[in-house]
């Protein structure tokens, strides 16, 4: 941008609940949205901040929030919903959500070229969110609109969804698939790196914390930050099992701090009991991660940040970036947006994941679609067949625990990456470059392009209600296919099986898997075979429901009852 040139601008579609982290139910989406608004105020460099809100009282709330978030000496202007034609002045309307289709209908009264629309994805597994994205195929969106994808994995899910939904529409109405769609740029979420640097208060706070919790100077401290929800966030059982192996390998007691919040007493009981049963050799500390002092300083108590997401609800992951900004090496799942941000072997380590990518969840999707089961059950049922390599995680954690110089080097590398790639000034610059591109497209467009013809296949199901294992097949690093070779894990003895089956975290969503007798028969078959393909298992147990069988294999891999025989593969 040349000196003196006006910075690209966008009005903010404002709904108070979408931009505040003051709620007890703090989520990554709210944190990201609040951070984006703060960064836009600080680094946007625009002459006026536009608030698109329903009522003047909401505009007043917007001004109050802006004053709280940033040095507030900016001009603002309210553009009411009912006066959306005035959005021509900023030229773009930004909504911190993916549902821009309804905004396209509202714009249609003034003409599609009146202004651009820009949305952003967060978690996209919920069916209402899927529906909003699918609506892009039939809404009057244009090529000068955009839906920002926060990761490559998210973008691929959206591309697949729109292609399948377009094929259905073409078949249903005997017409070409709609060809006019918004841009789908990949722009990551951002963080304020300065917030994670130690301050004058950090040293005394950390010393007091270590003293209070009897953490010795040479103890190795692992940290997890995030919602403590085994159904819609991350099941901690693999993390506990990995750290128990770490404790035995080190011959000492590692410390695990989990800073977040429990959404129910049931989940709190599952976490605490699971920690005690699955990782008895680990010192466990649970903290309320919503407390400002903890959010500010806890990073500097830890040596290693550890996060093993296994859930399709996860989409990007802000906390690994925050850990990198604080100078911590990161050990995390090779899963969806995490693989975009963490460079394996540089900023930390990515732990391989696996998940069935062949038909294994039609009934899970059907239960959610028919409201027989809720969203929590949908996520939990899917994640129980997502395996994070426990042995690999333990090995990497031991490697870092034994090598303080490696920890320092990876922490410094991650910190530099956070500052040069994910600090908010860089992200805001990417947003404004996108808005400028959309404006150029809008100005240059004279006539609507003729939709391209496309061949439509046979539609046998609602593309918006896809088998979750197929829908999110881009998330894992190692897909389970019919040719995947399996072997019994050396630790999968009868006592280990019994201990796992009696643990509440391991038994979540148990009804969607084989019963214990059937599961033991499968394990015995694989053990007798020494190594066999998943197709061989399915053939040997043809009397069982194939989807349930495949899910159970995923569950067995998750909890180290089976292992992938990659040498044979």
C-alpha positions, 0 to 999 in steps of 0.5 A: 500500500502506498504512502497516504493511501486509505486502508481497506475497511469493513463494518463490523456486524455486531452482536454483543455475545459474539465479542466478549470473553466476560462469560463464564463459558469462555470458548476459543471462538469468543477469545478469537473474536474479541482479539480480532476486534481489539487488533482491528482497533489497534492496527487497522489504521482506518479513519472510522470504525463502522458498527452494523447493529440492530439497535442503538443500544448495541452501538453504545455497547460496541463503543464501550467494548472498544474503549475497554479493548484499546486506546479509544480515540477513534471515530465510530459510526452506527449503520443500523440493520434496517439501513444496510444500504449505507454499508456502501461507504465502508465497502465491506461487511465483516461477520465473525461467523460463517453465516453470510448467506442471509446477509447476501439476501439482505444486500440483494435489495440494493444490488449485489455489487453494493458492498462485499461480505466477509465471514469466518469459520470457527468450529464447523461440525454442528449441523446449524453451521453446516446448513449456513455454509450450504446456504451459500449455494443458493444465496445471492453471494458473489465472487467479491464475497469471502468466507475466511477459512482458518486452516487448510483442513477446514477449507477442504471440508467446506469445498467437499460440502459445497461440491456435494450439495451443489451436485444434489441441487443440480440433480434435484432441479435438473440444472447445472450446479451453481458456480458463483461462490465466495472466495475461500481464502485461508487466513489463520487466527491471530494472537497478541504476542506481547500478552504472553511475555513475562512481566514484572509480576510474573516471577513472583507469581510463579514462585508463589504458585510453585511453593503453594503446589510443592513444585520443585525447581527441577520438576518437569511441568506439562501444561494444558490450557483449554476447556475441560470437556471430554465430549466437545473438546478433547478426551484427556485419557490418551494424554494421561496414558502418555504421561504415565509412560513418561513418569515410568521412563523418567523414574520421577513424577512429572507435573500436569497442570490443566487450566480451563473450566468444567461445564458440568460436575459430571465432566469434572468427576471424569477428569479427576477420576481418570487422572487418578486411575490412568496416570497415578504416577503423575502430579495433577493440578486443575485450575480455573483457566478463566481467572485473569492471573492464571491466563496471564502467568501460568505459561511461565510455570510450565516447561512443555505445552501438551495438547492432544485434540481428537475431536471434530469440534476442534478447528484451529487451536489458539492455545498452541499459538499462545504457548509458542508466544510464551516460549514453550515447546509444543507437543500436539496432535497432528490434527486439523489446524494444528498441523498448519501452525506447529512445525514438527521438529522445529516449534515442537512435535506433532503426534500422528493421529488416525481415524476411519475414513471409510463408512463408519458413522452413518448411524452417528450422523443419522442420530444427530440429524433426527435429534435422537442424539445431541451434538455432544453425543455426535462429537463424542461418538466420533472422537472415540474412534480417533486415535492419537499415538500414545507411544509416540507422544510419550517418546517425544515428551521424554525427549523434551523432558531430558533435554532442556536445551532442546526445550529452549531451542524449540521454545525460541523457534516457536516464539519467533514464528508466533511473532512473525506469522501470527501476531495480530498486525500480520493477521489484520494486514492479511484481512485488509489485503483480502478486503482490497481484493474483494473491492477490486473484484466488485469494481471490475465485475460487469456481468454475472458469469454463466454458470458452468455445466457439471455432471451430477451423480446419484444422490442417496443422502443429504450431503449436509448430514455426511458420515462424520468420518468421511466429512472430516477425513482431512483431519487425521494424519493417518487414515484407516482404510481397508488396507491398513495393517493392524497388530496387537499392542504389546501392552494389551494384556487382559488386566489392561483391557479390564482397567480401560473398560472400567474407566469412565473416560474410556467408556464414553459413547460405549453403545456405538462400539462392539460389546466386550465379548465381541471386542475380545474376539477381534483382538484375539483374531488380530493377535493370532494373525500377528499382523492383518489388514482391516479388510481381513478383520471385516471379512472374518467378522462379517456377521457383525455390523461393519461400521461398528466394527471399524469404529471399535478398531479406531477405539482400540487404536486410541487406547493402545490395545492395537497398534498400526503395523506400519512396517508391513504396510 
